[in-house]
């Protein structure tokens, strides 16, 4: 069963674009797994390396999570 982020007190659902060295992709994904706010991670074609879907409490919390990513 999927739990909506709002049920956890995290009403802000956002996507963060991340740039990284392609040789570090596996390590980056392992690191993202340790961030509880990360819901999904996608590797799109094009200039963006990763799109990371996160759940945050508010804009300040989103900024904190984006910095951690």
Secondary structure, 3 states (H helix, E strand, C coil): CCCCHHHHCCCEEEEEEECCCHHHHHHHHHHHCCCCCEEEEECCCCCCCEEEEEEECCHHHHHHHHHHC
